[in-house]
């Protein structure tokens, strides 16, 4: 039976929580270098100032999508994405990113075949309160979320910025207010487990 969050038809303008995990629960990020590579692949398709090109000199395509939040865990990833006018932008972006990362991973670790368990899944976010809730859920994934290096939380707290991440589209809080918003959960573990169950992670 197809997953309810395996979106076949995207809309625009719209926000989507996009996620995927390794086939059979395997790790898709073995090292920090793997996470850096995944982010670099995202950046080359999203950063207008990134001029990197393929081996044949052809520039990597840019997609009309915005990355608003992310978190890379050992065996899965979460992305919060917005597309303004092109209903195929997210689908094309994820196809390019996941294909390129799988090729990198298989070459690095001398493996073959599928890295991810399926096509990525996407949950359409239809209201603003849920949008903020998903950003909080994404950032709370790591137990050490406040110091975790592989999420976008630092950008929300004004600790760093980059041209391919756009937290301000979501933010109507100061950094200290957002941190308090994260810490407001009375039972963080219960909330994370409930959202994971809903998303079939």
C-alpha positions in Angstrom: 0.0 0.0 0.0 1.4 3.4 -0.9 2.3 5.7 1.9 -0.1 8.5 2.5 2.8 11.0 2.4 4.3 9.8 -0.9 3.1 12.9 -2.7 2.6 12.4 -6.4 1.1 15.8 -7.2 2.6 18.9 -5.6 1.0 22.3 -5.4 2.4 25.9 -5.5 2.8 28.1 -3.6 3.1 25.5 -0.8 5.3 24.2 2.1 6.3 20.6 2.4 8.0 18.6 5.1 10.2 16.2 3.1 11.9 13.2 4.6 13.5 9.9 3.8 15.5 7.2 5.5 18.0 4.5 4.6 16.8 1.2 3.1 16.3 -1.3 5.8 17.1 1.3 8.4 20.7 1.5 7.3 22.8 4.6 7.9 22.8 7.1 5.1 25.4 9.3 6.8 28.4 7.4 8.1 30.6 10.4 8.9 30.5 14.2 9.2 32.0 14.3 5.7 28.9 12.6 4.4 26.6 15.2 5.9 28.8 18.0 4.5 28.5 16.4 1.1 24.7 16.1 1.3 24.4 19.8 2.2 26.9 20.8 -0.5 24.7 19.0 -3.1 21.6 20.9 -1.7 23.5 24.2 -1.9 24.6 23.8 -5.5 21.0 23.5 -6.6 19.6 26.3 -4.2 22.3 28.9 -3.7 22.2 31.6 -6.4 25.9 32.3 -5.7 27.0 28.7 -6.1 28.7 28.4 -9.5 29.9 24.8 -9.3 29.6 22.7 -12.4 29.7 19.1 -13.5 32.8 17.5 -14.9 31.8 18.5 -18.4 31.6 22.1 -17.4 27.8 22.3 -17.4 26.5 24.2 -14.4 24.2 22.4 -12.0 20.6 23.4 -12.4 18.9 25.7 -10.0 15.4 24.9 -8.7 12.7 27.3 -7.7 12.5 26.0 -4.2 13.5 27.4 -0.8 15.0 25.4 2.1 13.6 26.7 5.3 14.8 24.2 7.8 16.7 20.9 7.9 18.2 18.2 10.1 20.5 15.3 9.1 20.4 12.2 11.3 22.3 9.0 11.0 19.7 7.0 9.1 17.3 9.7 7.9 16.9 13.4 7.0 14.2 16.1 7.3 13.8 19.1 5.1 11.2 21.9 5.2 10.8 23.3 1.7 8.7 26.0 0.1 8.0 26.3 -3.6 6.5 29.6 -4.9 5.3 28.9 -8.5 6.8 25.7 -9.9 4.8 22.7 -8.7 7.6 20.4 -9.8 10.5 22.2 -8.1 10.7 20.1 -5.0 10.3 16.9 -6.8 13.1 17.8 -9.3 15.3 19.0 -6.5 15.0 15.9 -4.4 15.4 13.6 -7.4 18.7 15.4 -8.2 19.9 15.5 -4.6 19.1 11.9 -3.7 20.5 10.5 -7.0 23.8 12.5 -6.6 24.2 11.6 -3.0 23.5 7.9 -3.6 26.2 7.9 -6.3 28.7 9.6 -3.9 27.8 7.2 -1.1 28.1 4.0 -3.2 31.4 5.1 -4.6 32.8 6.1 -1.2 31.7 2.9 0.5 32.1 0.5 -2.5 28.4 -0.4 -2.5 25.7 -0.8 -5.1 22.0 -0.4 -5.4 19.4 1.7 -3.5 20.5 3.8 -0.6 17.1 5.1 0.4 14.1 2.9 1.3 11.8 4.5 -1.3 11.1 7.7 -3.0 11.1 10.5 -0.5 7.9 11.3 1.4 6.4 14.7 1.8 3.7 16.1 4.1 1.9 19.2 2.8 1.8 21.9 5.5 -1.5 23.7 5.2 -1.5 26.2 8.1 0.9 28.5 9.9 0.8 27.0 13.4 1.6 23.6 12.0 4.4 25.1 9.9 6.1 26.4 13.1 5.4 23.1 14.9 7.2 21.2 12.1 10.2 23.5 12.3 10.4 22.8 16.0 10.0 19.1 15.4 12.8 19.1 12.9 15.2 20.9 15.2 14.4 18.8 18.2 15.3 15.5 16.5 18.8 15.3 18.0 19.0 14.8 21.8 21.7 17.4 21.9 19.7 19.7 19.6 21.2 22.9 21.1 24.7 22.0 20.0 24.0 19.7 17.1 26.0 20.7 14.1 23.8 19.2 11.4 20.6 21.1 11.7 19.5 24.6 10.7 18.9 25.6 14.3 22.0 27.9 14.4 20.5 30.0 11.6 17.3 30.4 13.6 19.3 31.6 16.6 21.4 34.1 14.5 24.6 32.1 15.0 25.3 31.8 11.3 23.6 32.4 7.9 24.0 31.1 4.3 22.5 32.0 1.0 20.7 28.7 0.5 18.7 28.6 3.7 15.8 30.9 4.4 14.6 30.8 8.0 13.2 34.3 8.0 10.2 33.2 5.9 9.0 31.3 9.0 10.3 33.5 11.8 8.3 36.1 13.5 10.2 35.6 16.8 13.5 36.8 18.1 16.2 34.1 18.5 15.6 33.9 22.2 11.9 33.6 21.7 12.4 30.8 19.2 14.7 28.9 21.7 12.0 29.3 24.3 9.5 28.0 21.8 11.7 24.9 21.3 12.0 24.3 25.0 8.3 24.7 25.8 7.5 21.1 25.2 6.6 19.4 28.6 7.5 16.0 27.2 9.8 16.2 24.2 10.1 12.5 23.8 6.4 11.9 23.7 5.8 14.6 21.1 8.6 13.4 18.9 7.3 9.8 19.0 3.8 11.0 18.2 4.9 13.0 15.1 7.1 10.1 13.9 4.1 7.8 14.2 2.0 10.2 12.1 4.7 10.4 9.5 5.4 6.7 9.5 9.1 7.2 10.2 
